[in-house]
Amino acid sequence: MPNRYYTREERKEMIVLALLIQLQHDKPPEGTAYKIAKLVDMSVSPNLYSILSDMVAQGRLTARDERNGRNTERTVYSLPEGSYRTPAEGREITIKVGGKVYQEKLI
């Protein structure tokens, strides 16, 4: 089966949806580049960092630096505060990103 190639915009949508799914598992909608790469089946590459920095510049993601262990820092990317809400169990998660509204049903 041939590999499927995704456009930059499709990858950006996949990243938003992957972070949204984190809410479904009672986890904050955030992750490092490595975690996001695993969620969307990519490798950590300059291309991924370019996509993430574009999304931060567009306001679709926020980035913060966090100390990790001894004298190392990592960047954590997350959905902007106020762009999502977490309803009670059995309801839908709604997120508005870039003028689009996504809804995910909680199990």
Phi and psi restraints in degrees (range 20) as a CNS / XPLOR table:
assign (resid 1 and name C) (resid 2 and name N)
       (resid 2 and name CA) (resid 2 and name C) 1.0 -70.1 20.0 2
assign (resid 2 and name N) (resid 2 and name CA)
       (resid 2 and name C) (resid 3 and name N) 1.0 153.0 20.0 2
assign (resid 2 and name C) (resid 3 and name N)
       (resid 3 and name CA) (resid 3 and name C) 1.0 -68.9 20.0 2
assign (resid 3 and name N) (resid 3 and name CA)
       (resid 3 and name C) (resid 4 and name N) 1.0 147.5 20.0 2
assign (resid 3 and name C) (resid 4 and name N)
       (resid 4 and name CA) (resid 4 and name C) 1.0 -97.0 20.0 2
assign (resid 4 and name N) (resid 4 and name CA)
       (resid 4 and name C) (resid 5 and name N) 1.0 127.0 20.0 2
assign (resid 4 and name C) (resid 5 and name N)
       (resid 5 and name CA) (resid 5 and name C) 1.0 -101.3 20.0 2
assign (resid 5 and name N) (resid 5 and name CA)
       (resid 5 and name C) (resid 6 and name N) 1.0 130.4 20.0 2
assign (resid 5 and name C) (resid 6 and name N)
       (resid 6 and name CA) (resid 6 and name C) 1.0 -106.8 20.0 2
assign (resid 6 and name N) (resid 6 and name CA)
       (resid 6 and name C) (resid 7 and name N) 1.0 147.2 20.0 2
assign (resid 6 and name C) (resid 7 and name N)
       (resid 7 and name CA) (resid 7 and name C) 1.0 -75.6 20.0 2
assign (resid 7 and name N) (resid 7 and name CA)
       (resid 7 and name C) (resid 8 and name N) 1.0 168.6 20.0 2
assign (resid 7 and name C) (resid 8 and name N)
       (resid 8 and name CA) (resid 8 and name C) 1.0 -59.4 20.0 2
assign (resid 8 and name N) (resid 8 and name CA)
       (resid 8 and name C) (resid 9 and name N) 1.0 -42.4 20.0 2
assign (resid 8 and name C) (resid 9 and name N)
       (resid 9 and name CA) (resid 9 and name C) 1.0 -66.3 20.0 2
assign (resid 9 and name N) (resid 9 and name CA)
       (resid 9 and name C) (resid 10 and name N) 1.0 -38.1 20.0 2
assign (resid 9 and name C) (resid 10 and name N)
       (resid 10 and name CA) (resid 10 and name C) 1.0 -64.7 20.0 2
assign (resid 10 and name N) (resid 10 and name CA)
       (resid 10 and name C) (resid 11 and name N) 1.0 -39.5 20.0 2
assign (resid 10 and name C) (resid 11 and name N)
       (resid 11 and name CA) (resid 11 and name C) 1.0 -63.6 20.0 2
assign (resid 11 and name N) (resid 11 and name CA)
       (resid 11 and name C) (resid 12 and name N) 1.0 -39.9 20.0 2
assign (resid 11 and name C) (resid 12 and name N)
       (resid 12 and name CA) (resid 12 and name C) 1.0 -62.5 20.0 2
assign (resid 12 and name N) (resid 12 and name CA)
       (resid 12 and name C) (resid 13 and name N) 1.0 -42.1 20.0 2
assign (resid 12 and name C) (resid 13 and name N)
       (resid 13 and name CA) (resid 13 and name C) 1.0 -65.0 20.0 2
assign (resid 13 and name N) (resid 13 and name CA)
       (resid 13 and name C) (resid 14 and name N) 1.0 -39.6 20.0 2
assign (resid 13 and name C) (resid 14 and name N)
       (resid 14 and name CA) (resid 14 and name C) 1.0 -62.9 20.0 2
assign (resid 14 and name N) (resid 14 and name CA)
       (resid 14 and name C) (resid 15 and name N) 1.0 -38.1 20.0 2
assign (resid 14 and name C) (resid 15 and name N)
       (resid 15 and name CA) (resid 15 and name C) 1.0 -65.6 20.0 2
assign (resid 15 and name N) (resid 15 and name CA)
       (resid 15 and name C) (resid 16 and name N) 1.0 -44.8 20.0 2
assign (resid 15 and name C) (resid 16 and name N)
       (resid 16 and name CA) (resid 16 and name C) 1.0 -61.3 20.0 2
assign (resid 16 and name N) (resid 16 and name CA)
       (resid 16 and name C) (resid 17 and name N) 1.0 -45.7 20.0 2
assign (resid 16 and name C) (resid 17 and name N)
       (resid 17 and name CA) (resid 17 and name C) 1.0 -66.7 20.0 2
assign (resid 17 and name N) (resid 17 and name CA)
       (resid 17 and name C) (resid 18 and name N) 1.0 -36.8 20.0 2
assign (resid 17 and name C) (resid 18 and name N)
       (resid 18 and name CA) (resid 18 and name C) 1.0 -64.4 20.0 2
assign (resid 18 and name N) (resid 18 and name CA)
       (resid 18 and name C) (resid 19 and name N) 1.0 -40.0 20.0 2
assign (resid 18 and name C) (resid 19 and name N)
       (resid 19 and name CA) (resid 19 and name C) 1.0 -69.6 20.0 2
assign (resid 19 and name N) (resid 19 and name CA)
       (resid 19 and name C) (resid 20 and name N) 1.0 -33.1 20.0 2
assign (resid 19 and name C) (resid 20 and name N)
       (resid 20 and name CA) (resid 20 and name C) 1.0 -63.5 20.0 2
assign (resid 20 and name N) (resid 20 and name CA)
       (resid 20 and name C) (resid 21 and name N) 1.0 -38.8 20.0 2
assign (resid 20 and name C) (resid 21 and name N)
       (resid 21 and name CA) (resid 21 and name C) 1.0 -65.2 20.0 2
assign (resid 21 and name N) (resid 21 and name CA)
       (resid 21 and name C) (resid 22 and name N) 1.0 -26.8 20.0 2
assign (resid 21 and name C) (resid 22 and name N)
       (resid 22 and name CA) (resid 22 and name C) 1.0 -58.5 20.0 2
assign (resid 22 and name N) (resid 22 and name CA)
       (resid 22 and name C) (resid 23 and name N) 1.0 -35.7 20.0 2
assign (resid 22 and name C) (resid 23 and name N)
       (resid 23 and name CA) (resid 23 and name C) 1.0 -62.1 20.0 2
assign (resid 23 and name N) (resid 23 and name CA)
       (resid 23 and name C) (resid 24 and name N) 1.0 -34.0 20.0 2
assign (resid 23 and name C) (resid 24 and name N)
       (resid 24 and name CA) (resid 24 and name C) 1.0 -63.6 20.0 2
assign (resid 24 and name N) (resid 24 and name CA)
       (resid 24 and name C) (resid 25 and name N) 1.0 -26.5 20.0 2
assign (resid 24 and name C) (resid 25 and name N)
       (resid 25 and name CA) (resid 25 and name C) 1.0 -103.9 20.0 2
assign (resid 25 and name N) (resid 25 and name CA)
       (resid 25 and name C) (resid 26 and name N) 1.0 23.8 20.0 2
assign (resid 25 and name C) (resid 26 and name N)
       (resid 26 and name CA) (resid 26 and name C) 1.0 57.0 20.0 2
assign (resid 26 and name N) (resid 26 and name CA)
       (resid 26 and name C) (resid 27 and name N) 1.0 36.8 20.0 2
assign (resid 26 and name C) (resid 27 and name N)
       (resid 27 and name CA) (resid 27 and name C) 1.0 -117.6 20.0 2
assign (resid 27 and name N) (resid 27 and name CA)
       (resid 27 and name C) (resid 28 and name N) 1.0 150.6 20.0 2
assign (resid 27 and name C) (resid 28 and name N)
       (resid 28 and name CA) (resid 28 and name C) 1.0 -65.5 20.0 2
assign (resid 28 and name N) (resid 28 and name CA)
       (resid 28 and name C) (resid 29 and name N) 1.0 146.3 20.0 2
assign (resid 28 and name C) (resid 29 and name N)
       (resid 29 and name CA) (resid 29 and name C) 1.0 -78.2 20.0 2
assign (resid 29 and name N) (resid 29 and name CA)
       (resid 29 and name C) (resid 30 and name N) 1.0 72.2 20.0 2
assign (resid 29 and name C) (resid 30 and name N)
       (resid 30 and name CA) (resid 30 and name C) 1.0 -151.8 20.0 2
assign (resid 30 and name N) (resid 30 and name CA)
       (resid 30 and name C) (resid 31 and name N) 1.0 166.3 20.0 2
assign (resid 30 and name C) (resid 31 and name N)
       (resid 31 and name CA) (resid 31 and name C) 1.0 178.5 20.0 2
assign (resid 31 and name N) (resid 31 and name CA)
       (resid 31 and name C) (resid 32 and name N) 1.0 160.4 20.0 2
assign (resid 31 and name C) (resid 32 and name N)
       (resid 32 and name CA) (resid 32 and name C) 1.0 -77.6 20.0 2
assign (resid 32 and name N) (resid 32 and name CA)
       (resid 32 and name C) (resid 33 and name N) 1.0 171.4 20.0 2
assign (resid 32 and name C) (resid 33 and name N)
       (resid 33 and name CA) (resid 33 and name C) 1.0 -59.0 20.0 2
assign (resid 33 and name N) (resid 33 and name CA)
       (resid 33 and name C) (resid 34 and name N) 1.0 -37.9 20.0 2
assign (resid 33 and name C) (resid 34 and name N)
       (resid 34 and name CA) (resid 34 and name C) 1.0 -63.4 20.0 2
assign (resid 34 and name N) (resid 34 and name CA)
       (resid 34 and name C) (resid 35 and name N) 1.0 -45.9 20.0 2
assign (resid 34 and name C) (resid 35 and name N)
       (resid 35 and name CA) (resid 35 and name C) 1.0 -65.3 20.0 2
assign (resid 35 and name N) (resid 35 and name CA)
       (resid 35 and name C) (resid 36 and name N) 1.0 -43.0 20.0 2
assign (resid 35 and name C) (resid 36 and name N)
       (resid 36 and name CA) (resid 36 and name C) 1.0 -63.5 20.0 2
assign (resid 36 and name N) (resid 36 and name CA)
       (resid 36 and name C) (resid 37 and name N) 1.0 -40.2 20.0 2
assign (resid 36 and name C) (resid 37 and name N)
       (resid 37 and name CA) (resid 37 and name C) 1.0 -60.5 20.0 2
assign (resid 37 and name N) (resid 37 and name CA)
       (resid 37 and name C) (resid 38 and name N) 1.0 -41.7 20.0 2
assign (resid 37 and name C) (resid 38 and name N)
       (resid 38 and name CA) (resid 38 and name C) 1.0 -65.4 20.0 2
assign (resid 38 and name N) (resid 38 and name CA)
       (resid 38 and name C) (resid 39 and name N) 1.0 -38.0 20.0 2
assign (resid 38 and name C) (resid 39 and name N)
       (resid 39 and name CA) (resid 39 and name C) 1.0 -67.0 20.0 2
assign (resid 39 and name N) (resid 39 and name CA)
       (resid 39 and name C) (resid 40 and name N) 1.0 -34.6 20.0 2
assign (resid 39 and name C) (resid 40 and name N)
       (resid 40 and name CA) (resid 40 and name C) 1.0 -106.7 20.0 2
assign (resid 40 and name N) (resid 40 and name CA)
       (resid 40 and name C) (resid 41 and name N) 1.0 14.2 20.0 2
assign (resid 40 and name C) (resid 41 and name N)
       (resid 41 and name CA) (resid 41 and name C) 1.0 58.2 20.0 2
assign (resid 41 and name N) (resid 41 and name CA)
       (resid 41 and name C) (resid 42 and name N) 1.0 51.3 20.0 2
assign (resid 41 and name C) (resid 42 and name N)
       (resid 42 and name CA) (resid 42 and name C) 1.0 -124.1 20.0 2
assign (resid 42 and name N) (resid 42 and name CA)
       (resid 42 and name C) (resid 43 and name N) 1.0 172.5 20.0 2
assign (resid 42 and name C) (resid 43 and name N)
       (resid 43 and name CA) (resid 43 and name C) 1.0 -104.1 20.0 2
assign (resid 43 and name N) (resid 43 and name CA)
       (resid 43 and name C) (resid 44 and name N) 1.0 156.1 20.0 2
assign (resid 43 and name C) (resid 44 and name N)
       (resid 44 and name CA) (resid 44 and name C) 1.0 -74.7 20.0 2
assign (resid 44 and name N) (resid 44 and name CA)
       (resid 44 and name C) (resid 45 and name N) 1.0 112.1 20.0 2
assign (resid 44 and name C) (resid 45 and name N)
       (resid 45 and name CA) (resid 45 and name C) 1.0 -144.3 20.0 2
assign (resid 45 and name N) (resid 45 and name CA)
       (resid 45 and name C) (resid 46 and name N) 1.0 167.6 20.0 2
assign (resid 45 and name C) (resid 46 and name N)
       (resid 46 and name CA) (resid 46 and name C) 1.0 -57.3 20.0 2
assign (resid 46 and name N) (resid 46 and name CA)
       (resid 46 and name C) (resid 47 and name N) 1.0 -30.8 20.0 2
assign (resid 46 and name C) (resid 47 and name N)
       (resid 47 and name CA) (resid 47 and name C) 1.0 -63.6 20.0 2
assign (resid 47 and name N) (resid 47 and name CA)
       (resid 47 and name C) (resid 48 and name N) 1.0 -42.8 20.0 2
assign (resid 47 and name C) (resid 48 and name N)
       (resid 48 and name CA) (resid 48 and name C) 1.0 -64.5 20.0 2
assign (resid 48 and name N) (resid 48 and name CA)
       (resid 48 and name C) (resid 49 and name N) 1.0 -44.5 20.0 2
assign (resid 48 and name C) (resid 49 and name N)
       (resid 49 and name CA) (resid 49 and name C) 1.0 -62.0 20.0 2
assign (resid 49 and name N) (resid 49 and name CA)
       (resid 49 and name C) (resid 50 and name N) 1.0 -35.1 20.0 2
assign (resid 49 and name C) (resid 50 and name N)
       (resid 50 and name CA) (resid 50 and name C) 1.0 -65.5 20.0 2
assign (resid 50 and name N) (resid 50 and name CA)
       (resid 50 and name C) (resid 51 and name N) 1.0 -43.7 20.0 2
assign (resid 50 and name C) (resid 51 and name N)
       (resid 51 and name CA) (resid 51 and name C) 1.0 -62.9 20.0 2
assign (resid 51 and name N) (resid 51 and name CA)
       (resid 51 and name C) (resid 52 and name N) 1.0 -45.3 20.0 2
assign (resid 51 and name C) (resid 52 and name N)
       (resid 52 and name CA) (resid 52 and name C) 1.0 -64.0 20.0 2
assign (resid 52 and name N) (resid 52 and name CA)
       (resid 52 and name C) (resid 53 and name N) 1.0 -40.9 20.0 2
assign (resid 52 and name C) (resid 53 and name N)
       (resid 53 and name CA) (resid 53 and name C) 1.0 -68.9 20.0 2
assign (resid 53 and name N) (resid 53 and name CA)
       (resid 53 and name C) (resid 54 and name N) 1.0 -33.9 20.0 2
assign (resid 53 and name C) (resid 54 and name N)
       (resid 54 and name CA) (resid 54 and name C) 1.0 -62.0 20.0 2
assign (resid 54 and name N) (resid 54 and name CA)
       (resid 54 and name C) (resid 55 and name N) 1.0 -42.8 20.0 2
assign (resid 54 and name C) (resid 55 and name N)
       (resid 55 and name CA) (resid 55 and name C) 1.0 -66.4 20.0 2
assign (resid 55 and name N) (resid 55 and name CA)
       (resid 55 and name C) (resid 56 and name N) 1.0 -35.1 20.0 2
assign (resid 55 and name C) (resid 56 and name N)
       (resid 56 and name CA) (resid 56 and name C) 1.0 -67.5 20.0 2
assign (resid 56 and name N) (resid 56 and name CA)
       (resid 56 and name C) (resid 57 and name N) 1.0 -42.7 20.0 2
assign (resid 56 and name C) (resid 57 and name N)
       (resid 57 and name CA) (resid 57 and name C) 1.0 -64.1 20.0 2
assign (resid 57 and name N) (resid 57 and name CA)
       (resid 57 and name C) (resid 58 and name N) 1.0 -33.6 20.0 2
assign (resid 57 and name C) (resid 58 and name N)
       (resid 58 and name CA) (resid 58 and name C) 1.0 -79.6 20.0 2
assign (resid 58 and name N) (resid 58 and name CA)
       (resid 58 and name C) (resid 59 and name N) 1.0 -12.8 20.0 2
assign (resid 58 and name C) (resid 59 and name N)
       (resid 59 and name CA) (resid 59 and name C) 1.0 87.0 20.0 2
assign (resid 59 and name N) (resid 59 and name CA)
       (resid 59 and name C) (resid 60 and name N) 1.0 9.5 20.0 2
assign (resid 59 and name C) (resid 60 and name N)
       (resid 60 and name CA) (resid 60 and name C) 1.0 -81.0 20.0 2
assign (resid 60 and name N) (resid 60 and name CA)
       (resid 60 and name C) (resid 61 and name N) 1.0 -22.4 20.0 2
assign (resid 60 and name C) (resid 61 and name N)
       (resid 61 and name CA) (resid 61 and name C) 1.0 -135.3 20.0 2
assign (resid 61 and name N) (resid 61 and name CA)
       (resid 61 and name C) (resid 62 and name N) 1.0 158.2 20.0 2
assign (resid 61 and name C) (resid 62 and name N)
       (resid 62 and name CA) (resid 62 and name C) 1.0 -115.6 20.0 2
assign (resid 62 and name N) (resid 62 and name CA)
       (resid 62 and name C) (resid 63 and name N) 1.0 155.1 20.0 2
assign (resid 62 and name C) (resid 63 and name N)
       (resid 63 and name CA) (resid 63 and name C) 1.0 -129.9 20.0 2
assign (resid 63 and name N) (resid 63 and name CA)
       (resid 63 and name C) (resid 64 and name N) 1.0 140.8 20.0 2
assign (resid 63 and name C) (resid 64 and name N)
       (resid 64 and name CA) (resid 64 and name C) 1.0 -141.9 20.0 2
assign (resid 64 and name N) (resid 64 and name CA)
       (resid 64 and name C) (resid 65 and name N) 1.0 146.2 20.0 2
assign (resid 64 and name C) (resid 65 and name N)
       (resid 65 and name CA) (resid 65 and name C) 1.0 -92.0 20.0 2
assign (resid 65 and name N) (resid 65 and name CA)
       (resid 65 and name C) (resid 66 and name N) 1.0 140.0 20.0 2
assign (resid 65 and name C) (resid 66 and name N)
       (resid 66 and name CA) (resid 66 and name C) 1.0 -134.3 20.0 2
assign (resid 66 and name N) (resid 66 and name CA)
       (resid 66 and name C) (resid 67 and name N) 1.0 138.4 20.0 2
assign (resid 66 and name C) (resid 67 and name N)
       (resid 67 and name CA) (resid 67 and name C) 1.0 -75.9 20.0 2
assign (resid 67 and name N) (resid 67 and name CA)
       (resid 67 and name C) (resid 68 and name N) 1.0 135.9 20.0 2
assign (resid 67 and name C) (resid 68 and name N)
       (resid 68 and name CA) (resid 68 and name C) 1.0 -134.5 20.0 2
assign (resid 68 and name N) (resid 68 and name CA)
       (resid 68 and name C) (resid 69 and name N) 1.0 104.3 20.0 2
assign (resid 68 and name C) (resid 69 and name N)
       (resid 69 and name CA) (resid 69 and name C) 1.0 74.9 20.0 2
assign (resid 69 and name N) (resid 69 and name CA)
       (resid 69 and name C) (resid 70 and name N) 1.0 -148.0 20.0 2
assign (resid 69 and name C) (resid 70 and name N)
       (resid 70 and name CA) (resid 70 and name C) 1.0 -86.5 20.0 2
assign (resid 70 and name N) (resid 70 and name CA)
       (resid 70 and name C) (resid 71 and name N) 1.0 112.6 20.0 2
assign (resid 70 and name C) (resid 71 and name N)
       (resid 71 and name CA) (resid 71 and name C) 1.0 52.9 20.0 2
assign (resid 71 and name N) (resid 71 and name CA)
       (resid 71 and name C) (resid 72 and name N) 1.0 29.5 20.0 2
assign (resid 71 and name C) (resid 72 and name N)
       (resid 72 and name CA) (resid 72 and name C) 1.0 -121.9 20.0 2
assign (resid 72 and name N) (resid 72 and name CA)
       (resid 72 and name C) (resid 73 and name N) 1.0 149.1 20.0 2
assign (resid 72 and name C) (resid 73 and name N)
       (resid 73 and name CA) (resid 73 and name C) 1.0 -125.3 20.0 2
assign (resid 73 and name N) (resid 73 and name CA)
       (resid 73 and name C) (resid 74 and name N) 1.0 153.6 20.0 2
assign (resid 73 and name C) (resid 74 and name N)
       (resid 74 and name CA) (resid 74 and name C) 1.0 -137.2 20.0 2
assign (resid 74 and name N) (resid 74 and name CA)
       (resid 74 and name C) (resid 75 and name N) 1.0 155.3 20.0 2
assign (resid 74 and name C) (resid 75 and name N)
       (resid 75 and name CA) (resid 75 and name C) 1.0 -100.7 20.0 2
assign (resid 75 and name N) (resid 75 and name CA)
       (resid 75 and name C) (resid 76 and name N) 1.0 129.6 20.0 2
assign (resid 75 and name C) (resid 76 and name N)
       (resid 76 and name CA) (resid 76 and name C) 1.0 -110.4 20.0 2
assign (resid 76 and name N) (resid 76 and name CA)
       (resid 76 and name C) (resid 77 and name N) 1.0 125.6 20.0 2
assign (resid 76 and name C) (resid 77 and name N)
       (resid 77 and name CA) (resid 77 and name C) 1.0 -101.6 20.0 2
assign (resid 77 and name N) (resid 77 and name CA)
       (resid 77 and name C) (resid 78 and name N) 1.0 139.2 20.0 2
assign (resid 77 and name C) (resid 78 and name N)
       (resid 78 and name CA) (resid 78 and name C) 1.0 -147.8 20.0 2
assign (resid 78 and name N) (resid 78 and name CA)
       (resid 78 and name C) (resid 79 and name N) 1.0 164.0 20.0 2
assign (resid 78 and name C) (resid 79 and name N)
       (resid 79 and name CA) (resid 79 and name C) 1.0 -71.0 20.0 2
assign (resid 79 and name N) (resid 79 and name CA)
       (resid 79 and name C) (resid 80 and name N) 1.0 143.4 20.0 2
assign (resid 79 and name C) (resid 80 and name N)
       (resid 80 and name CA) (resid 80 and name C) 1.0 -62.5 20.0 2
assign (resid 80 and name N) (resid 80 and name CA)
       (resid 80 and name C) (resid 81 and name N) 1.0 143.1 20.0 2
assign (resid 80 and name C) (resid 81 and name N)
       (resid 81 and name CA) (resid 81 and name C) 1.0 -60.1 20.0 2
assign (resid 81 and name N) (resid 81 and name CA)
       (resid 81 and name C) (resid 82 and name N) 1.0 140.0 20.0 2
assign (resid 81 and name C) (resid 82 and name N)
       (resid 82 and name CA) (resid 82 and name C) 1.0 87.2 20.0 2
assign (resid 82 and name N) (resid 82 and name CA)
       (resid 82 and name C) (resid 83 and name N) 1.0 -8.8 20.0 2
assign (resid 82 and name C) (resid 83 and name N)
       (resid 83 and name CA) (resid 83 and name C) 1.0 -89.4 20.0 2
assign (resid 83 and name N) (resid 83 and name CA)
       (resid 83 and name C) (resid 84 and name N) 1.0 -4.9 20.0 2
assign (resid 83 and name C) (resid 84 and name N)
       (resid 84 and name CA) (resid 84 and name C) 1.0 -144.7 20.0 2
assign (resid 84 and name N) (resid 84 and name CA)
       (resid 84 and name C) (resid 85 and name N) 1.0 161.7 20.0 2
assign (resid 84 and name C) (resid 85 and name N)
       (resid 85 and name CA) (resid 85 and name C) 1.0 -139.3 20.0 2
assign (resid 85 and name N) (resid 85 and name CA)
       (resid 85 and name C) (resid 86 and name N) 1.0 147.1 20.0 2
assign (resid 85 and name C) (resid 86 and name N)
       (resid 86 and name CA) (resid 86 and name C) 1.0 -108.2 20.0 2
assign (resid 86 and name N) (resid 86 and name CA)
       (resid 86 and name C) (resid 87 and name N) 1.0 108.0 20.0 2
assign (resid 86 and name C) (resid 87 and name N)
       (resid 87 and name CA) (resid 87 and name C) 1.0 -81.3 20.0 2
assign (resid 87 and name N) (resid 87 and name CA)
       (resid 87 and name C) (resid 88 and name N) 1.0 178.8 20.0 2
assign (resid 87 and name C) (resid 88 and name N)
       (resid 88 and name CA) (resid 88 and name C) 1.0 -66.7 20.0 2
assign (resid 88 and name N) (resid 88 and name CA)
       (resid 88 and name C) (resid 89 and name N) 1.0 161.9 20.0 2
assign (resid 88 and name C) (resid 89 and name N)
       (resid 89 and name CA) (resid 89 and name C) 1.0 -55.5 20.0 2
assign (resid 89 and name N) (resid 89 and name CA)
       (resid 89 and name C) (resid 90 and name N) 1.0 140.6 20.0 2
assign (resid 89 and name C) (resid 90 and name N)
       (resid 90 and name CA) (resid 90 and name C) 1.0 86.9 20.0 2
assign (resid 90 and name N) (resid 90 and name CA)
       (resid 90 and name C) (resid 91 and name N) 1.0 5.8 20.0 2
assign (resid 90 and name C) (resid 91 and name N)
       (resid 91 and name CA) (resid 91 and name C) 1.0 -113.0 20.0 2
assign (resid 91 and name N) (resid 91 and name CA)
       (resid 91 and name C) (resid 92 and name N) 1.0 -170.8 20.0 2
assign (resid 91 and name C) (resid 92 and name N)
       (resid 92 and name CA) (resid 92 and name C) 1.0 -104.7 20.0 2
assign (resid 92 and name N) (resid 92 and name CA)
       (resid 92 and name C) (resid 93 and name N) 1.0 147.2 20.0 2
assign (resid 92 and name C) (resid 93 and name N)
       (resid 93 and name CA) (resid 93 and name C) 1.0 -91.9 20.0 2
assign (resid 93 and name N) (resid 93 and name CA)
       (resid 93 and name C) (resid 94 and name N) 1.0 133.2 20.0 2
assign (resid 93 and name C) (resid 94 and name N)
       (resid 94 and name CA) (resid 94 and name C) 1.0 -119.3 20.0 2
assign (resid 94 and name N) (resid 94 and name CA)
       (resid 94 and name C) (resid 95 and name N) 1.0 133.2 20.0 2
assign (resid 94 and name C) (resid 95 and name N)
       (resid 95 and name CA) (resid 95 and name C) 1.0 -136.5 20.0 2
assign (resid 95 and name N) (resid 95 and name CA)
       (resid 95 and name C) (resid 96 and name N) 1.0 140.5 20.0 2
assign (resid 95 and name C) (resid 96 and name N)
       (resid 96 and name CA) (resid 96 and name C) 1.0 -116.6 20.0 2
assign (resid 96 and name N) (resid 96 and name CA)
       (resid 96 and name C) (resid 97 and name N) 1.0 116.7 20.0 2
assign (resid 96 and name C) (resid 97 and name N)
       (resid 97 and name CA) (resid 97 and name C) 1.0 -134.3 20.0 2
assign (resid 97 and name N) (resid 97 and name CA)
       (resid 97 and name C) (resid 98 and name N) 1.0 123.6 20.0 2
assign (resid 97 and name C) (resid 98 and name N)
       (resid 98 and name CA) (resid 98 and name C) 1.0 58.4 20.0 2
assign (resid 98 and name N) (resid 98 and name CA)
       (resid 98 and name C) (resid 99 and name N) 1.0 35.8 20.0 2
assign (resid 98 and name C) (resid 99 and name N)
       (resid 99 and name CA) (resid 99 and name C) 1.0 83.0 20.0 2
assign (resid 99 and name N) (resid 99 and name CA)
       (resid 99 and name C) (resid 100 and name N) 1.0 -6.2 20.0 2
assign (resid 99 and name C) (resid 100 and name N)
       (resid 100 and name CA) (resid 100 and name C) 1.0 -103.5 20.0 2
assign (resid 100 and name N) (resid 100 and name CA)
       (resid 100 and name C) (resid 101 and name N) 1.0 146.6 20.0 2
assign (resid 100 and name C) (resid 101 and name N)
       (resid 101 and name CA) (resid 101 and name C) 1.0 -111.6 20.0 2
assign (resid 101 and name N) (resid 101 and name CA)
       (resid 101 and name C) (resid 102 and name N) 1.0 126.0 20.0 2
assign (resid 101 and name C) (resid 102 and name N)
       (resid 102 and name CA) (resid 102 and name C) 1.0 -112.4 20.0 2
assign (resid 102 and name N) (resid 102 and name CA)
       (resid 102 and name C) (resid 103 and name N) 1.0 141.7 20.0 2
assign (resid 102 and name C) (resid 103 and name N)
       (resid 103 and name CA) (resid 103 and name C) 1.0 -129.4 20.0 2
assign (resid 103 and name N) (resid 103 and name CA)
       (resid 103 and name C) (resid 104 and name N) 1.0 135.1 20.0 2
assign (resid 103 and name C) (resid 104 and name N)
       (resid 104 and name CA) (resid 104 and name C) 1.0 -128.8 20.0 2
assign (resid 104 and name N) (resid 104 and name CA)
       (resid 104 and name C) (resid 105 and name N) 1.0 127.7 20.0 2
assign (resid 104 and name C) (resid 105 and name N)
       (resid 105 and name CA) (resid 105 and name C) 1.0 -80.9 20.0 2
assign (resid 105 and name N) (resid 105 and name CA)
       (resid 105 and name C) (resid 106 and name N) 1.0 129.7 20.0 2
assign (resid 105 and name C) (resid 106 and name N)
       (resid 106 and name CA) (resid 106 and name C) 1.0 -82.0 20.0 2
assign (resid 106 and name N) (resid 106 and name CA)
       (resid 106 and name C) (resid 107 and name N) 1.0 143.4 20.0 2
